[in-house]
Amino acid sequence: MVFSSLIFLYLFLPLTLLLYYVSPKPFRNAILLIVSLLFYAWGEPVYIVLMIFSTLFGFMNGLLIEKYRDRKRISRIVFMGSLLVDLGMLGFFKYAGFVVNNLNEAFGLQINATDLPLPLGISFYTFQTLSYIIDVYQNKIPAQKNPIAFGAYVAMFPQLIAGPIVKYGDVAGQLRERRVTLNDFSEGARLFIRGLAKKVLLANNIGLLWTSVKAEPFTELSVLSAWISILAFTLQIYFDFSGYSDMARGLGRMLGFDFMKNFNYPYISRSVTEFWRRWHISLGSWFREYVYIPLGGNRIGRLKQLRNMGIVWLLTGLWHGANWNFILWGLYFGFFISLEKLYVLNWLKQRPAFIGHLYTLVIVIVGWVIFENEQLPEAVVFIGILFGIGGHVITDMASMYALSTNFLLLIVCAVCATPLPGKALSSFTRTYKKTGAVVIPGLYALFLLLSTAYLVNATYNPFLYFRF
């Protein structure tokens, strides 16, 4: 079940909210846990056992670490065992086939590798349990004594399969006690509808352009077709990812939780470094806190800092998927961020802002080519077409048709990827308070209506998080 489905919107969510709010407050964590397990079981009836095991295992290990905190050896054994099991499960289900296939190719082996379906959300809930165990071991937070509350934290359906990655310490107080005002609920509903519109009305529609181009042989592409299509994917992946995160944050707000903002208009960035401060913020924060800083961060000399950054970006690529294109994609961004730390950032500060914007967009767009094409030779060919390598024509009838039929949608998406629409709405509300009190709710109702109408007849509603 995904948020952008009619079953979720008009059956699961209303029943969940009704059951949640008619229940006494002491029972709401239990209700949240039950509905979250049902939500997960809808798509993963078998692998729900894996998530339940991970939850119980993390809960018990947290208690053991706290119990034996004064006996360092025992607490360290429990801590290391917990890390090994959690990372082992993630590694087995997500990377075992990739490793075996590469060993077979490299050494001429014939090891059989069963292609296991990737459990939905395993990267997200594994990282959450890991952060909990690490924080308990480092005595940053007390262990959770209530298995229901801990289960609600791990399985919480708003962010279970699409993030943001929520650290236990950020919601520990809210798990104990939370209060939802009418204003909180309304803001959550508005945030959810904005995310739904971004996903359904923008991401799905602009994504059709990339899908149609990707289905054709790249050898037949013109340069303009290549640019139009990869711009479409650039916008699709942003509105899809950020739309799901907005829906998750909105759902959390309606249930009394305050999740961190996961995307902050990354395409307005003036450097690759800034882009990654604005893109998938919870993932970047996780790697910084639990990998980069423990390795020494930037406190141990320039060479070791670059080593640490290389490790982080290798892991970032691997987190996104078990394929060489993801590894290359992570190292690609690690290279440019390292380059910026050494030279480029100072150079960019002395140049007009548009140079930084253009440089960043080109680097990011080329990165999306690598990200989206699992076959690296295809990615190389496509990048060559973008820059006129290979003798491809600049324009053709297909590219002009694609541009003319999608021009308005591209412009709308480009504008909506900036803070301009939000600023315009805020300005309108401040200037015309009485009118805004009627117009703005009507606008959100229209977004919901249009999204519903699209989903009724939708044949294209991809779930881009399946590989995470």
C-alpha positions in Angstrom: 0.0 0.0 0.0 1.3 3.4 -0.9 0.1 6.9 0.2 -0.8 7.8 -3.4 -3.5 5.1 -3.8 -7.3 5.4 -3.4 -7.3 2.5 -0.9 -5.0 4.4 1.4 -6.6 7.8 0.9 -10.2 6.8 1.3 -10.2 3.6 3.4 -7.0 3.0 5.4 -6.3 6.6 6.4 -9.8 7.6 7.5 -10.3 4.4 9.5 -6.9 4.8 11.1 -7.5 8.4 12.1 -11.0 7.5 13.5 -9.7 4.6 15.5 -6.7 6.6 16.7 -8.7 9.5 18.0 -11.5 7.6 19.6 -9.0 5.6 21.6 -7.8 6.9 25.0 -4.4 8.4 24.8 -2.6 5.6 26.7 -3.7 3.2 24.0 -2.7 5.3 21.0 0.8 3.8 20.7 -0.7 0.3 20.5 -3.2 1.5 17.9 -0.4 3.1 15.9 1.6 -0.2 16.1 -1.3 -2.3 15.0 -2.3 -0.2 12.0 1.4 0.2 11.0 1.8 -3.6 11.0 -1.3 -3.9 8.9 0.0 -1.3 6.5 3.3 -3.1 6.1 1.6 -6.5 5.8 -0.5 -5.3 2.9 2.6 -5.2 0.7 4.9 -7.6 2.6 2.9 -10.4 4.3 6.0 -12.6 4.6 8.7 -10.1 5.4 6.7 -8.5 8.2 8.3 -11.2 10.3 11.7 -9.8 9.5 10.6 -6.3 10.7 9.0 -7.7 13.9 12.2 -9.6 14.6 14.4 -6.5 14.0 12.1 -4.5 16.4 12.1 -7.0 19.2 15.9 -7.7 18.8 16.6 -4.0 19.0 14.3 -3.5 22.0 15.9 -6.3 24.0 19.4 -5.3 23.1 18.7 -1.7 24.2 17.6 -3.0 27.6 20.6 -5.3 27.9 23.1 -2.5 27.1 21.5 -0.3 29.7 21.4 -3.1 32.3 25.1 -3.9 31.8 26.3 -0.3 31.2 28.8 -0.6 34.1 30.1 -3.9 32.8 31.8 -2.6 29.6 32.7 -5.9 28.1 29.1 -7.3 28.3 27.5 -4.1 26.9 30.1 -4.0 24.1 29.4 -7.7 23.2 25.6 -7.0 23.1 26.2 -3.8 21.1 28.5 -5.4 18.5 26.1 -8.4 18.2 23.2 -6.0 17.6 25.1 -4.2 14.9 26.2 -7.4 13.2 22.7 -8.9 13.1 21.0 -5.7 11.8 23.7 -5.0 9.2 23.8 -8.7 8.4 20.1 -8.8 7.6 20.4 -5.7 5.5 23.4 -7.1 3.7 21.9 -10.5 3.0 18.6 -9.3 1.6 19.9 -6.2 -0.2 23.5 -7.1 -1.3 24.0 -10.9 -1.2 22.9 -11.4 -4.8 25.0 -8.5 -6.0 28.1 -9.8 -4.3 27.6 -13.4 -5.5 27.0 -12.3 -9.1 30.2 -10.2 -9.1 32.2 -13.1 -7.6 30.9 -15.4 -10.3 31.8 -13.0 -13.1 35.3 -12.1 -11.6 36.4 -15.7 -10.9 34.4 -17.8 -13.2 32.4 -19.4 -10.4 29.0 -20.8 -10.5 27.6 -20.0 -7.1 23.8 -20.1 -7.2 22.3 -16.9 -5.9 18.5 -16.9 -5.2 17.0 -13.6 -6.2 15.1 -12.7 -3.0 12.6 -9.8 -3.1 13.9 -6.8 -1.3 11.8 -6.2 1.8 10.1 -2.8 1.6 11.6 -0.1 3.8 14.4 -2.4 5.1 17.0 0.4 4.7 14.9 2.8 6.6 13.8 0.7 9.6 17.3 -0.8 9.9 18.9 2.6 10.1 16.4 3.6 12.7 17.1 0.6 14.9 20.9 1.1 14.4 20.7 4.7 15.5 18.7 3.7 18.6 21.2 1.1 19.6 24.2 3.3 19.0 22.6 6.2 21.0 21.8 3.9 23.9 25.3 2.4 23.9 26.8 5.9 23.9 24.5 6.9 26.7 22.9 9.7 24.7 19.4 8.3 25.4 17.9 5.9 27.9 16.6 2.6 26.7 12.9 2.4 26.0 11.2 0.2 28.6 7.9 -0.1 26.8 7.9 -2.6 23.8 4.7 -1.1 22.4 6.2 2.4 22.3 9.4 1.1 20.7 7.4 -1.0 18.2 5.4 2.1 17.3 8.7 4.0 16.7 10.2 1.4 14.3 7.0 0.4 12.5 5.3 3.8 12.3 3.6 3.7 8.9 4.0 7.4 7.9 7.8 7.1 7.5 8.2 3.3 7.4 8.9 2.8 3.7 9.8 6.2 2.4 11.4 8.1 5.2 12.5 10.5 6.5 14.8 8.5 8.7 13.7 9.4 12.3 16.1 9.1 15.2 14.6 7.7 18.4 15.9 10.6 20.4 14.0 13.1 18.3 10.6 11.5 19.0 11.1 9.9 22.4 9.2 12.6 24.2 6.4 12.4 21.6 6.1 8.6 22.1 5.5 9.3 25.8 3.0 12.1 25.4 1.8 14.1 22.5 -1.0 16.5 22.0 -2.6 17.4 18.6 -4.3 20.8 18.3 -6.8 21.6 15.5 -4.1 23.8 14.0 -1.5 21.0 14.1 -4.0 18.6 12.4 -4.9 21.2 9.8 -1.2 21.9 9.0 -0.6 18.2 8.8 -3.4 17.8 6.3 -2.2 20.7 4.2 1.3 19.2 4.2 0.0 15.8 3.2 -2.1 17.2 0.3 0.8 19.3 -1.0 2.9 16.1 -1.0 0.2 14.2 -2.7 -0.2 16.8 -5.4 3.6 16.9 -5.9 3.7 13.1 -6.3 0.5 12.6 -8.4 0.0 15.7 -10.4 3.7 16.6 -11.0 6.0 13.6 -10.6 3.7 11.1 -12.3 3.0 13.3 -15.3 6.5 14.6 -15.9 7.8 11.0 -15.3 5.8 9.8 -18.3 8.2 11.8 -20.6 11.3 10.1 -19.2 9.7 6.7 -19.3 8.8 7.0 -23.0 12.3 8.1 -23.9 14.0 5.5 -21.8 12.0 2.8 -23.7 13.6 3.8 -27.0 17.2 3.0 -28.0 19.5 5.8 -27.0 21.2 5.6 -30.4 18.2 7.2 -31.9 18.0 10.2 -29.5 18.7 13.8 -30.5 20.7 16.0 -28.1 17.5 18.0 -27.4 15.5 14.8 -26.6 18.2 13.7 -24.2 18.2 17.0 -22.3 14.4 17.2 -22.2 14.0 13.6 -21.0 16.7 13.8 -18.3 15.3 17.2 -17.1 12.0 15.4 -16.8 13.5 12.7 -14.6 15.4 15.3 -12.6 12.0 16.9 -11.8 10.2 13.6 -11.4 12.6 12.2 -8.8 12.5 15.4 -6.8 8.7 15.6 -6.7 8.4 11.9 -6.0 10.8 11.8 -3.2 10.0 15.1 -1.6 6.2 14.5 -2.2 6.4 11.2 -0.2 8.4 12.9 2.5 5.9 15.7 2.8 3.1 13.2 3.0 4.9 11.3 5.7 5.5 14.6 7.7 1.9 15.5 7.2 0.7 12.2 8.5 3.0 12.4 11.4 1.7 15.9 12.3 -1.9 14.6 12.2 -0.8 11.9 14.7 1.1 14.2 17.0 4.7 13.7 15.7 7.0 16.3 14.3 9.4 14.8 11.8 12.3 16.7 10.3 12.1 18.3 6.9 13.7 16.0 4.4 13.9 18.2 1.3 14.5 22.0 1.2 14.4 23.1 -2.5 17.7 21.4 -3.5 17.6 22.6 -7.1 18.2 26.2 -6.1 21.6 25.3 -4.7 24.8 27.1 -5.7 27.1 24.2 -5.1 27.0 20.4 -4.9 27.8 20.6 -1.2 24.7 22.8 -0.7 22.6 20.5 -2.8 23.3 17.6 -0.4 22.5 19.8 2.6 19.0 20.2 1.0 18.5 16.8 -0.5 17.4 13.8 1.6 18.5 15.7 4.7 17.7 12.8 7.2 20.0 10.4 5.3 22.8 12.9 5.1 22.4 13.7 8.8 22.5 10.0 9.7 25.7 9.3 7.8 27.3 12.4 9.2 26.4 11.5 12.8 27.0 7.8 12.7 29.8 7.4 10.2 31.6 10.6 9.3 32.1 12.0 12.8 33.0 8.6 14.4 35.7 8.2 11.7 37.2 11.5 12.8 35.3 13.9 10.5 37.4 16.9 9.5 39.4 17.0 12.8 42.2 14.6 11.8 43.9 16.3 8.8 42.9 16.9 5.2 43.9 13.4 3.8 41.9 11.5 6.4 39.0 13.9 6.0 39.0 13.0 2.3 39.2 9.3 3.2 36.2 9.7 5.5 34.2 11.5 2.9 35.0 8.8 0.4 33.7 6.1 2.8 30.6 8.1 3.5 29.8 8.6 -0.2 30.6 4.9 -1.0 28.1 3.9 1.6 25.6 6.5 0.4 25.7 5.0 -3.0 25.3 1.5 -1.7 22.4 2.5 0.5 20.5 3.4 -2.6 20.9 0.1 -4.2 22.9 -3.0 -4.9 24.4 -2.2 -8.3 27.5 -0.6 -9.7 25.7 2.5 -11.0 24.7 3.4 -7.4 28.3 2.9 -6.2 29.6 5.1 -9.0 26.9 7.6 -8.3 27.9 7.9 -4.7 31.6 8.2 -5.5 30.8 10.7 -8.2 29.2 13.1 -5.7 31.9 12.4 -3.2 34.5 13.4 -5.8 32.8 16.8 -6.5 32.1 17.5 -2.8 35.8 16.8 -2.0 36.8 19.0 -4.9 34.6 21.8 -3.6 36.1 21.5 -0.1 39.6 21.8 -1.6 39.2 24.4 -4.3 35.8 25.0 -5.9 33.7 26.6 -3.1 36.1 29.5 -2.7 36.1 30.0 -6.4 32.3 29.9 -6.6 32.0 32.5 -3.8 33.8 35.0 -6.0 31.5 34.4 -9.0 28.0 35.5 -9.9 25.3 33.3 -8.4 24.0 32.0 -11.7 27.4 30.3 -12.4 27.1 28.3 -9.2 23.5 27.4 -10.0 24.4 26.3 -13.6 27.4 24.3 -12.4 25.4 22.5 -9.7 22.5 21.7 -12.0 24.8 20.2 -14.7 26.6 18.0 -12.1 23.4 16.9 -10.5 21.7 16.1 -13.8 24.6 14.0 -15.1 24.5 12.3 -11.7 20.8 11.3 -12.3 21.8 9.7 -15.6 24.2 7.4 -13.6 21.6 6.9 -10.9 18.8 5.8 -13.3 20.7 3.6 -15.7 21.7 0.4 -14.1 23.8 -0.6 -17.2 26.8 1.7 -17.0 27.5 1.6 -20.8 24.0 3.0 -21.4 24.7 5.8 -18.9 28.0 6.6 -20.7 26.2 6.7 -24.1 23.5 9.0 -22.7 25.9 11.4 -21.1 27.8 11.5 -24.4 24.6 12.5 -26.2 23.9 15.3 -23.7 27.2 16.8 -24.7 27.0 16.2 -28.4 29.4 13.3 -28.5 28.6 10.5 -31.0 27.3 12.4 -34.0 23.7 12.7 -32.8 21.5 15.4 -34.4 20.8 18.5 -32.2 17.0 18.4 -32.8 14.5 16.3 -34.6 10.8 16.0 -35.0 10.4 13.8 -31.9 12.3 16.3 -29.7 10.3 19.3 -31.0 7.1 17.4 -30.4 8.2 16.4 -26.9 9.1 20.0 -26.1 5.9 21.5 -27.5 3.6 19.1 -25.7 5.4 19.2 -22.4 6.7 22.8 -22.3 4.0 24.1 -19.9 4.4 21.1 -17.6 8.2 21.6 -17.5 7.8 25.2 -16.6 5.2 24.5 -13.9 7.5 21.8 -12.4 10.5 24.1 -12.6 8.7 26.9 -10.8 7.3 24.5 -8.1 10.8 23.2 -7.4 11.6 26.7 -6.0 10.2 28.5 -3.0 8.3 31.0 -5.2 4.8 29.3 -5.0 5.0 29.0 -1.2 6.1 32.6 -0.8 3.3 33.8 -3.1 0.7 31.9 -1.1 2.1 33.3 2.2 2.1 36.8 0.8 -1.4 36.5 -0.5 -2.6 35.2 2.9 -1.0 38.1 4.8 -2.3 40.7 2.4 -5.8 39.3 2.0 -6.5 37.6 5.3 -10.3 37.2 4.9 -10.1 36.2 1.2 -7.2 33.9 1.9 -9.1 32.1 4.7 -11.5 31.0 2.0 -9.3 30.7 -1.1 -6.4 28.7 0.4 -8.6 25.8 1.8 -10.4 25.8 -1.5 -7.1 25.5 -3.3 -6.1 22.5 -1.2 -9.5 20.9 -1.8 -8.9 21.4 -5.5 -5.5 19.7 -5.2 -7.1 16.7 -3.4 -9.9 16.5 -6.0 -7.5 16.6 -9.0 -5.2 14.1 -7.4 -8.1 11.8 -6.8 -9.4 12.2 -10.3 -6.0 11.3 -11.6 -5.7 8.2 -9.5 -9.2 6.9 -10.5 -7.9 6.4 -14.1 -4.2 6.1 -13.4 -2.1 3.6 -15.3 1.2 5.2 -14.3 1.8 5.5 -10.6 5.4 4.2 -9.9 6.8 3.6 -6.5 10.4 4.8 -6.8 11.3 3.7 -3.2 11.0 0.0 -4.0 14.8 -0.5 -4.2 15.5 1.2 -0.9 
